Amino acid sequence: MTNSPQQPRTEWVATPPGGPRRVPPRRKPRPYAGPPSYPAVPRWGFPQLAWRWPLALPARRGADPMERVEAAAGTAIAVLWVTAGVAALATAAEIWRYALLVISRDGTLSRPVLAISDALVGTTGLILWLLGVLCGVFVVLWGLRARAAATERSGLRSARPDWQVLVGVLVPGLNLFVPGSVLAELEHSVLVAEGAREPGARPSPSLAVRFWWVLWAATLIFGLLAFAWGFREGVQAMADGVVLHAINAALVTALAVLTARVVHELTRLLTPLDPTELRLFRVRGVRAAPQPERPERPRTAPR
């Protein structure tokens, strides 16, 4: 046997075009120099708003009619509850004044007690007048917006235009009947829009609307009677005037609470459901449900 000559070994080295790449030197970390600063307010980033559900912003010009109704209802309800609190305080002040009148028949009263009673009656009476005007403005605004939204949803035509509603609320005598009828028509339109009443049915106010109507008329009558009774002279007339003012303040308290409830209920029926107020439910079982129809199995389907 002969030994074959040994072949030289060849080593192939592959390099990218341009030669091997240089490894960039590792940069040294810079020392902390504080938070970043900008010469002007940056135009990038998230808006300065909290996470919210859709349609959670207040109503704006040109917004959806339902959003405007909700915004007006929220303001009216807040003012009504404040009015109810002040009216309750005014009722307590009038009752205290009548008790002082009874006590003064057998003896004298101290000056600080009389001063506190007069200040409480005068302050609550003035604030109650101002809140009454605000309640009238916000509730009427809510009513006009709710009438427009209910008319659009139900397709029913309102019995009277808006200017007749305003005249019926402001003119003495007419304001005993027009506000109640307008509220009954609004309730009818809302129920028609919800599908709870036929469009051709005659408007029939609910028990809450009827009670509100009676309470509204009684409040106006007692308020006018208490105002006219103040022109009479004599101790007995003064005592009767205190009683009338106490009854009127108590009626204002009840009227404000009932109005807030009616506004909230009609707004809830008229506007769509708020997803934030819905509770999460879980189906635990289905009872008395019909069996679903099962389609026939095709003959060509694999077994």
SETIGU-906643 format. One record per residue: x, y, z of N, C-alpha, C in turn. Coordinates in steps of 0.02 Angstrom, whole numbers, plus 50000, padded with zeros to 5 digits. Each point is the difference from the previous one (the first is absolute). Layout:
N
[node [X Y Z] [X Y Z] [X Y Z]]
...
//
This chain:
303
[node [50042 49940 50000] [49958 50060 50000] [50043 50062 50000]]
[node [49978 50050 49965] [50037 50063 49997] [49959 50053 50035]]
[node [50034 50043 50036] [49966 50056 50035] [49989 50058 49951]]
[node [49937 50026 50001] [49983 50057 49956] [50026 50064 50031]]
[node [50022 50044 49958] [50026 50063 50029] [49944 50038 50038]]
[node [50017 50031 50057] [49952 50037 50042] [49979 50065 49966]]
[node [49933 50012 49995] [49974 50060 49969] [50001 50058 50048]]
[node [50017 50060 49977] [50001 50059 50046] [49928 50019 50020]]
[node [49990 50020 50064] [49934 50019 50026] [49986 50073 49982]]
[node [49938 50012 49977] [49979 50068 49981] [49944 50022 50047]]
[node [50005 50058 50030] [49950 50027 50047] [49967 50061 49968]]
[node [49934 49996 49994] [49962 50054 49970] [49971 50045 50054]]
[node [50007 50065 49993] [49975 50049 50047] [49953 50047 49962]]
[node [49935 50004 50023] [49950 50043 49967] [49994 50065 50038]]
[node [50004 50054 49966] [49994 50067 50030] [49949 50039 49959]]
[node [49963 50045 50032] [49952 50042 49963] [50036 50048 49953]]
[node [49963 50027 49952] [50032 50047 49954] [50027 50061 50039]]
[node [50059 50018 49982] [50031 50057 50033] [50042 49981 50060]]
[node [50006 49937 50012] [50041 49979 50056] [49959 49988 50063]]
[node [50031 49973 50050] [49962 49987 50063] [49978 50066 50032]]
[node [49941 49997 50029] [49973 50059 50032] [50032 50010 50068]]
[node [50006 50063 50015] [50030 50017 50064] [49946 50003 50054]]
[node [50017 49974 50056] [49954 50003 50056] [50002 50069 50030]]
[node [49941 50036 50005] [50002 50068 50027] [50020 49998 50074]]
[node [50038 50049 50019] [50022 50001 50070] [49940 50011 50047]]
[node [50002 49971 50056] [49946 50005 50048] [50001 50069 50033]]
[node [49942 50033 49997] [49997 50067 50028] [49991 49997 50076]]
[node [50031 50047 50030] [49993 50003 50072] [49934 50035 50018]]
[node [49963 49974 50050] [49936 50032 50019] [50011 50070 50028]]
[node [49958 50044 49977] [50005 50069 50024] [49968 50007 50069]]
[node [50024 50044 50039] [49970 50010 50066] [49930 50032 49994]]
[node [49956 49986 50047] [49932 50025 49999] [50000 50077 50007]]
[node [49968 50033 49952] [49998 50073 50000] [49931 50028 50016]]
[node [49955 49960 50027] [49933 50024 50017] [49949 49984 49947]]
[node [49937 50017 50011] [49947 49985 49951] [50010 50041 49937]]
[node [49971 49977 49944] [50008 50037 49937] [49964 50066 50003]]
[node [50027 50048 49966] [49970 50067 49996] [49993 50019 49926]]
[node [49947 50039 49987] [49985 50019 49932] [49993 50076 49997]]
[node [50019 50030 49945] [49992 50073 49995] [49928 50022 49993]]
[node [49954 49955 49982] [49929 50016 49993] [49961 49938 50019]]
[node [49934 50008 50005] [49956 49944 50018] [50000 49950 49943]]
[node [50016 49936 50013] [50000 49951 49946] [49932 49991 49969]]
[node [49999 49988 49935] [49937 49990 49964] [49981 49927 49994]]
[node [50040 49955 50028] [49987 49929 49994] [49976 49974 50067]]
[node [49976 49939 50000] [49979 49968 50062] [49925 49990 50002]]
[node [49976 49971 50054] [49929 49987 50010] [49965 50063 50021]]
[node [49935 50007 49984] [49963 50059 50025] [49993 49998 50075]]
[node [49993 50057 50030] [49995 50005 50072] [49928 49987 50022]]
[node [49978 49938 49989] [49934 49977 50019] [50006 49934 50036]]
[node [49958 49990 50050] [49999 49936 50034] [49965 49948 49956]]
[node [50013 49937 50014] [49966 49948 49962] [49926 50003 50015]]
[node [49960 49999 49948] [49928 50011 50008] [49963 49956 49951]]
[node [49936 49992 50015] [49955 49965 49954] [49981 50048 49943]]
[node [49980 49974 49944] [49978 50045 49946] [49939 50040 50022]]
[node [49994 50060 49971] [49944 50045 50013] [49996 50021 50073]]
[node [50058 50006 50033] [50001 50020 50070] [50013 50074 50009]]
[node [50013 50036 49945] [50013 50071 50005] [49934 50038 50002]]
[node [49999 50061 50029] [49937 50038 50003] [49977 50021 49931]]
[node [49937 50020 49997] [49972 50019 49935] [50032 50063 49974]]
[node [50004 50005 49936] [50030 50058 49967] [49954 50020 49943]]
[node [50016 50055 49969] [49958 50026 49946] [50002 49950 49942]]
[node [49941 49983 49975] [49996 49953 49946] [50005 49928 50021]]
[node [49997 49986 50065] [50006 49932 50024] [49935 49963 49990]]
[node [50000 49936 50017] [49942 49959 49994] [49945 50024 50047]]
[node [49936 49999 49979] [49946 50023 50045] [49997 49963 50066]]
[node [50017 49935 50000] [49999 49962 50062] [50053 50024 50048]]
[node [50058 50019 49975] [50053 50027 50043] [49978 50066 50030]]
[node [49965 50041 49962] [49977 50064 50027] [49947 49990 50053]]
[node [49957 49950 49991] [49950 49985 50051] [50033 49976 50064]]
[node [50050 49957 49995] [50035 49975 50059] [50036 50057 50036]]
[node [50032 50045 49963] [50035 50055 50032] [49951 50047 50036]]
[node [49944 50016 49967] [49950 50043 50033] [49969 49966 50060]]
[node [49988 49935 49996] [49971 49964 50056] [50047 49998 50060]]
[node [50065 49990 49987] [50048 49999 50055] [50002 50066 50037]]
[node [50000 50055 49963] [50001 50066 50033] [49935 50014 50038]]
[node [49944 49983 49969] [49935 50012 50033] [49992 49958 50063]]
[node [50021 49938 49998] [49993 49957 50059] [50044 50026 50057]]
[node [50061 50021 49984] [50044 50027 50053] [49970 50062 50033]]
[node [49974 50045 49960] [49970 50061 50028] [49937 49983 50040]]
[node [49962 49951 49977] [49939 49981 50036] [50015 49971 50069]]
[node [50052 49959 50005] [50017 49972 50065] [50026 50054 50047]]
[node [50038 50047 49974] [50022 50056 50043] [49939 50041 50023]]
[node [49953 50011 49955] [49939 50036 50018] [49960 49963 50054]]
[node [49997 49934 49993] [49964 49960 50051] [50033 50008 50068]]
[node [50066 50000 50003] [50034 50008 50064] [49988 50069 50031]]
[node [50003 50052 49959] [49988 50068 50026] [49927 50008 50021]]
[node [49954 49970 49962] [49929 50005 50017] [49985 49964 50066]]
[node [50033 49943 50011] [49991 49965 50063] [50026 50042 50059]]
[node [50057 50034 49989] [50026 50044 50052] [49953 50059 50012]]
[node [49971 50027 49947] [49952 50054 50007] [49937 49977 50037]]
[node [49979 49939 49988] [49942 49973 50037] [50015 49996 50075]]
[node [50061 49975 50016] [50019 49996 50071] [50004 50070 50031]]
[node [50025 50049 49962] [50004 50068 50026] [49931 50030 50014]]
[node [49953 49987 49955] [49931 50026 50011] [49967 49966 50060]]
[node [50012 49935 50007] [49971 49965 50058] [50031 50027 50065]]
[node [50064 50013 49999] [50032 50029 50060] [49972 50069 50015]]
[node [49988 50040 49948] [49971 50067 50012] [49930 49993 50030]]
[node [49961 49954 49976] [49933 49992 50029] [50004 49977 50073]]
[node [50049 49956 50015] [50009 49979 50070] [50020 50060 50043]]
[node [50041 50044 49975] [50019 50060 50038] [49940 50045 50011]]
[node [49955 50004 49950] [49940 50040 50009] [49956 49971 50055]]
[node [49996 49934 50003] [49959 49969 50053] [50032 50011 50068]]
[node [50067 49995 50003] [50034 50009 50065] [49995 50072 50023]]
[node [50000 50047 49953] [49999 50071 50019] [49933 50022 50030]]
[node [49950 49958 49996] [49935 50019 50030] [50005 50001 50077]]
[node [50043 49960 50029] [50006 49996 50073] [50062 50033 50027]]
[node [50044 50023 49958] [50061 50032 50025] [50038 50032 49943]]
[node [50053 50034 50018] [50043 50034 49950] [50053 49952 49975]]
[node [50026 50016 49942] [50053 49960 49968] [50064 50041 49999]]
[node [50055 49965 50001] [50065 50034 49997] [50013 50027 49930]]
[node [50038 50054 49997] [50014 50031 49935] [50042 49956 49954]]
[node [50051 49964 50024] [50038 49957 49953] [49957 49946 49967]]
[node [49953 49971 50038] [49957 49949 49971] [49957 50029 49944]]
[node [49972 50058 50011] [49959 50032 49948] [50042 50019 49940]]
[node [50062 50025 50013] [50043 50019 49944] [50019 49940 49957]]
[node [50014 49944 50033] [50018 49939 49962] [49940 49976 49960]]
[node [49941 50001 50031] [49939 49978 49964] [49986 50045 49940]]
[node [50005 50065 50009] [49987 50046 49944] [50051 49991 49944]]
[node [50063 49992 50020] [50052 49992 49949] [49991 49934 49962]]
[node [49981 49948 50035] [49990 49935 49967] [49941 50001 49952]]
[node [49945 50031 50022] [49941 50004 49957] [50014 50044 49939]]
[node [50031 50058 50012] [50013 50045 49944] [50050 49971 49950]]
[node [50053 49968 50025] [50052 49973 49955] [49973 49942 49959]]
[node [49967 49953 50033] [49973 49943 49963] [49946 50020 49951]]
[node [49960 50051 50019] [49948 50023 49954] [50029 50032 49937]]
[node [50053 50041 50009] [50031 50031 49941] [50035 49949 49956]]
[node [50037 49954 50031] [50034 49949 49960] [49950 49955 49965]]
[node [49944 49986 50033] [49949 49958 49970] [49968 50033 49939]]
[node [49991 50065 50002] [49974 50035 49941] [50049 49996 49941]]
[node [50064 50010 50014] [50050 49996 49946] [50005 49930 49972]]
[node [50000 49950 50044] [50003 49931 49976] [49936 49981 49962]]
[node [49944 50029 50020] [49938 49987 49962] [50004 50024 49929]]
[node [50030 50059 49990] [50009 50026 49932] [50047 49955 49960]]
[node [50055 49978 50031] [50047 49956 49965] [49967 49934 49983]]
[node [49962 49973 50047] [49965 49937 49985] [49952 50008 49941]]
[node [49964 50055 49999] [49954 50012 49944] [50036 50003 49934]]
[node [50058 50033 49998] [50037 50007 49937] [50027 49932 49977]]
[node [50031 49963 50046] [50032 49937 49980] [49948 49945 49985]]
[node [49946 49998 50038] [49949 49949 49987] [49964 50014 49935]]
[node [49984 50064 49986] [49968 50016 49936] [50047 49986 49942]]
[node [50065 50014 50008] [50048 49984 49947] [50003 49925 49988]]
[node [50001 49962 50055] [49999 49927 49992] [49936 49977 49965]]
[node [49943 50030 50019] [49937 49980 49969] [49998 50014 49926]]
[node [50026 50056 49978] [50001 50016 49929] [50045 49953 49961]]
[node [50058 49985 50028] [50046 49953 49967] [49971 49930 49999]]
[node [49968 49980 50055] [49970 49933 50002] [49942 49995 49951]]
[node [49960 50053 49993] [49945 49999 49951] [50026 49991 49930]]
[node [50054 50035 49984] [50029 49995 49933] [50027 49929 49987]]
[node [50035 49972 50049] [50027 49933 49991] [49945 49947 49997]]
[node [49949 50007 50042] [49945 49952 49999] [49960 50004 49935]]
[node [49991 50061 49975] [49964 50008 49936] [50039 49968 49943]]
[node [50066 50008 50001] [50041 49970 49947] [49999 49924 50003]]
[node [50000 49972 50060] [50001 49927 50006] [49932 49968 49988]]
[node [49947 50032 50026] [49934 49969 49994] [49965 50018 49935]]
[node [50018 50056 49970] [49966 50021 49940] [49934 50036 50012]]
[node [49983 50013 50064] [49938 50035 50016] [50011 50076 49997]]
[node [49949 50035 49981] [50003 50073 49996] [49977 50030 50066]]
[node [50038 50049 50026] [49983 50031 50063] [49935 50039 49993]]
[node [49961 50002 50054] [49935 50033 49999] [50007 50076 49998]]
[node [50055 50027 50025] [50010 50073 50002] [50073 50014 49987]]
[node [50016 50058 49970] [50070 50018 49988] [50034 50021 50066]]
[node [50065 50012 49995] [50039 50016 50059] [49979 50067 50031]]
[node [49983 50049 49959] [49983 50065 50029] [49936 49997 50040]]
[node [49953 49956 49981] [49940 49992 50040] [50015 49966 50067]]
[node [50049 49956 50000] [50021 49969 50063] [50029 50052 50047]]
[node [50042 50044 49973] [50029 50052 50042] [49947 50047 50027]]
[node [49952 50019 49958] [49946 50044 50022] [49957 49966 50053]]
[node [49987 49936 49992] [49960 49963 50049] [50034 49991 50066]]
[node [50067 50001 50000] [50037 49994 50063] [50004 50067 50036]]
[node [50005 50054 49964] [50012 50066 50030] [49936 50037 50018]]
[node [49946 49993 49963] [49939 50038 50011] [49962 49971 50059]]
[node [49984 50041 50051] [49960 49975 50057] [49931 49976 49976]]
[node [49978 49947 50030] [49936 49970 49980] [50011 49944 49951]]
[node [50034 50015 49944] [50016 49947 49952] [50051 49951 50028]]
[node [50045 50025 50045] [50052 49956 50026] [49972 49948 50050]]
[node [49936 50002 50014] [49970 49948 50040] [49982 49938 49959]]
[node [49993 50008 49933] [49976 49945 49958] [50051 49981 49946]]
[node [50033 50049 49969] [50043 49986 49943] [50060 49956 50018]]
[node [50038 50013 50055] [50058 49957 50015] [49981 49927 50009]]
[node [49944 49986 50033] [49980 49931 50010] [49981 49966 49935]]
[node [49965 50035 49956] [49981 49970 49936] [50061 49989 49956]]
[node [50047 50047 50002] [50062 49992 49960] [50040 49940 50025]]
[node [50003 49991 50066] [50036 49943 50027] [49966 49934 49982]]
[node [49933 50000 50000] [49963 49939 49980] [50012 49984 49927]]
[node [50002 50051 49956] [50014 49988 49930] [50072 49975 49990]]
[node [50046 50028 50039] [50069 49976 49994] [50006 49927 50022]]
[node [49967 49983 50054] [50002 49930 50022] [49970 49954 49947]]
[node [49945 50022 49969] [49969 49959 49947] [50048 49991 49941]]
[node [50034 50052 49979] [50047 49994 49945] [50058 49954 50017]]
[node [50024 50005 50062] [50055 49956 50021] [49979 49927 49999]]
[node [49940 49986 50025] [49975 49931 50001] [49988 49974 49930]]
[node [49977 50042 49955] [49992 49980 49930] [50067 49985 49969]]
[node [50050 50042 50014] [50067 49988 49973] [50030 49935 50026]]
[node [49983 49982 50062] [50025 49937 50029] [49959 49940 49978]]
[node [49944 50010 49966] [49958 49945 49979] [49953 49974 50054]]
[node [49995 50037 50056] [49955 49979 50054] [49929 50024 49991]]
[node [49986 50041 49950] [49933 50026 49989] [49990 50010 49925]]
[node [49938 49990 49977] [49985 50008 49929] [50001 50074 49982]]
[node [50023 50016 49939] [50002 50071 49980] [49931 50033 49998]]
[node [49948 49962 49983] [49934 50029 49995] [49962 50002 50065]]
[node [50030 49976 50054] [49965 50000 50065] [49996 50070 50028]]
[node [49949 50011 50041] [49992 50065 50031] [50048 50008 50058]]
[node [50033 50058 50008] [50048 50008 50056] [49965 49992 50067]]
[node [50026 49954 50040] [49973 49988 50067] [50058 50006 50049]]
[node [50003 50055 50038] [50057 50009 50046] [50002 49947 50053]]
[node [50060 49983 50020] [50010 49950 50053] [49984 50031 50068]]
[node [50002 49957 50051] [49985 50024 50067] [50051 50051 50024]]
[node [50064 49990 49982] [50051 50048 50021] [49989 50068 49968]]
[node [49982 50001 49935] [49987 50064 49966] [49938 50034 50028]]
[node [49948 49962 50015] [49940 50030 50029] [50014 50029 50069]]
[node [50038 49963 50040] [50017 50026 50066] [50043 50062 49995]]
[node [50046 50001 49950] [50041 50059 49989] [49956 50060 49981]]
[node [49951 49988 49958] [49955 50054 49977] [49963 50030 50059]]
[node [49972 49957 50043] [49964 50025 50059] [50047 50037 50047]]
[node [50059 49973 50011] [50048 50032 50045] [50024 50067 49973]]
[node [50009 50004 49934] [50019 50063 49968] [49946 50053 50010]]
[node [49938 49982 49988] [49946 50049 50008] [49992 50021 50073]]
[node [50006 49952 50046] [49994 50017 50071] [50057 50046 50022]]
[node [50060 49989 49975] [50056 50043 50018] [49989 50071 49976]]
[node [49975 50008 49938] [49986 50067 49974] [49945 50035 50040]]
[node [49948 49963 50017] [49944 50031 50036] [50021 50021 50070]]
[node [50036 49957 50036] [50022 50017 50067] [50052 50055 49999]]
[node [50042 50002 49949] [50049 50054 49995] [49966 50067 49989]]
[node [49950 50002 49956] [49963 50062 49989] [49961 50020 50062]]
[node [49972 49951 50035] [49961 50015 50060] [50045 50026 50056]]
[node [50060 49971 50008] [50046 50024 50051] [50025 50070 49984]]
[node [50011 50014 49936] [50022 50068 49981] [49945 50051 50013]]
[node [49938 49984 49984] [49945 50047 50012] [49984 50007 50074]]
[node [50011 49947 50039] [49986 50003 50071] [50048 50047 50037]]
[node [50058 50013 49971] [50048 50044 50032] [49978 50072 50004]]
[node [49949 50020 49960] [49975 50068 50002] [49949 50012 50056]]
[node [49979 49948 50033] [49953 50007 50055] [50037 50021 50063]]
[node [49965 50032 50046] [50029 50025 50061] [49969 49962 50060]]
[node [50039 49999 50055] [49976 49967 50060] [50044 49941 50018]]
[node [49997 49982 50064] [50041 49945 50025] [49977 49933 49971]]
[node [49934 49991 49998] [49974 49937 49973] [50016 49992 49926]]
[node [49996 50056 49963] [50018 49997 49929] [50073 49983 49990]]
[node [50043 50025 50046] [50071 49984 49996] [50012 49925 50013]]
[node [49965 49974 50051] [50007 49929 50015] [49974 49957 49942]]
[node [49943 50019 49971] [49974 49962 49943] [50047 50004 49940]]
[node [50032 50058 49991] [50048 50006 49945] [50060 49955 50009]]
[node [50023 49991 50063] [50055 49954 50013] [49980 49929 49983]]
[node [49939 49981 50017] [49976 49933 49984] [49996 49990 49925]]
[node [49975 50049 49964] [49995 49994 49927] [50069 49995 49968]]
[node [50048 50039 50025] [50068 49996 49973] [50031 49932 50015]]
[node [49986 49972 50058] [50027 49934 50016] [49971 49946 49954]]
[node [49934 50004 49988] [49968 49952 49955] [50027 50008 49929]]
[node [50008 50062 49979] [50026 50012 49932] [50071 49974 49993]]
[node [50043 50010 50050] [50068 49974 49996] [50001 49924 50000]]
[node [49956 49969 50039] [49996 49927 49999] [49976 49974 49932]]
[node [49952 50035 49969] [49978 49980 49933] [50056 50009 49948]]
[node [50040 50053 50007] [50057 50010 49954] [50050 49943 50008]]
[node [50011 49978 50061] [50046 49944 50011] [49976 49937 49964]]
[node [49937 49984 50011] [49972 49940 49968] [49999 50007 49924]]
[node [49984 50060 49975] [49997 50011 49928] [50070 49993 49968]]
[node [50051 50027 50033] [50067 49995 49973] [50023 49927 49997]]
[node [49986 49962 50052] [50020 49929 50001] [49963 49961 49946]]
[node [49935 50011 49994] [49961 49963 49950] [50020 50021 49929]]
[node [50014 50064 49990] [50022 50022 49933] [50066 49968 49981]]
[node [50046 49996 50047] [50064 49967 49986] [49990 49927 49981]]
[node [49954 49966 50035] [49987 49930 49984] [49968 49993 49931]]
[node [49953 50043 49983] [49966 49996 49935] [50049 50015 49944]]
[node [50042 50051 50009] [50049 50017 49948] [50049 49942 49990]]
[node [50022 49971 50055] [50047 49943 49994] [49967 49941 49965]]
[node [49938 49985 50016] [49967 49942 49971] [49986 50009 49926]]
[node [49975 50059 49980] [49987 50012 49929] [50064 50003 49960]]
[node [50052 50028 50029] [50064 50001 49965] [50028 49930 49991]]
[node [49992 49958 50051] [50024 49930 49995] [49963 49962 49946]]
[node [49935 50012 49993] [49962 49966 49948] [50015 50027 49930]]
[node [50017 50064 49996] [50009 50031 49935] [50069 49988 49971]]
[node [50052 50002 50042] [50068 49994 49976] [50022 49927 49999]]
[node [50049 49982 49958] [50024 49931 49998] [50035 49982 50065]]
[node [50009 49934 50010] [50032 49976 50060] [50073 50018 50002]]
[node [50024 50017 50059] [50070 50016 50011] [50038 49935 50015]]
[node [50051 49982 49961] [50035 49937 50013] [50034 49998 50068]]
[node [50014 50058 50029] [50033 50000 50066] [49951 49981 50055]]
[node [49935 50005 49988] [49950 49984 50051] [49974 49929 49995]]
[node [50021 49963 49948] [49976 49933 49992] [50039 49952 50044]]
[node [49966 49953 50029] [50033 49948 50039] [50015 49940 49956]]
[node [50054 49966 50018] [50021 49941 49964] [49961 49940 50027]]
[node [49967 49963 49956] [49962 49942 50019] [50032 49937 49970]]
[node [49988 49944 50033] [50025 49937 49976] [49942 49951 49996]]
[node [49993 49966 49944] [49946 49953 49990] [50017 49936 50038]]
[node [49958 49983 50048] [50010 49939 50039] [49956 49942 49975]]
[node [49947 50015 49965] [49957 49947 49975] [49945 50029 49957]]
[node [49973 49959 49957] [49946 50019 49955] [49942 49952 50012]]
[node [49941 50028 50013] [49942 49959 50015] [49945 50015 49950]]
[node [49964 49947 49983] [49941 50005 49956] [50016 50034 49934]]
[node [50059 49988 49975] [50020 50028 49936] [49989 49948 49945]]
[node [49976 50019 49941] [49990 49951 49946] [50067 49973 49975]]
[node [49998 49937 49979] [50060 49969 49975] [50019 50030 49932]]
[node [50062 50016 49990] [50019 50028 49935] [49995 49948 49945]]
[node [49981 50023 49941] [49994 49955 49942] [50069 49979 49976]]
[node [50009 49936 49993] [50064 49972 49978] [49996 49984 49926]]
[node [50044 50028 49960] [49997 49985 49928] [50019 49928 49986]]
[node [49974 49974 49945] [50016 49932 49981] [50074 49994 49980]]
[node [50027 49943 50017] [50071 49988 49984] [50007 49982 49927]]
[node [50044 50034 49965] [50010 49983 49929] [50027 49929 49992]]
[node [49979 49967 49945] [50023 49932 49988] [50074 49997 49985]]
[node [50026 50053 49972] [50071 50001 49982] [50045 50019 50058]]
[node [49970 50017 50059] [50042 50020 50057] [50036 49940 50028]]
[node [50064 50007 50018] [50037 49943 50028] [49974 49984 50070]]
[node [49998 49936 50015] [49977 49978 50066] [50056 50008 50052]]
//
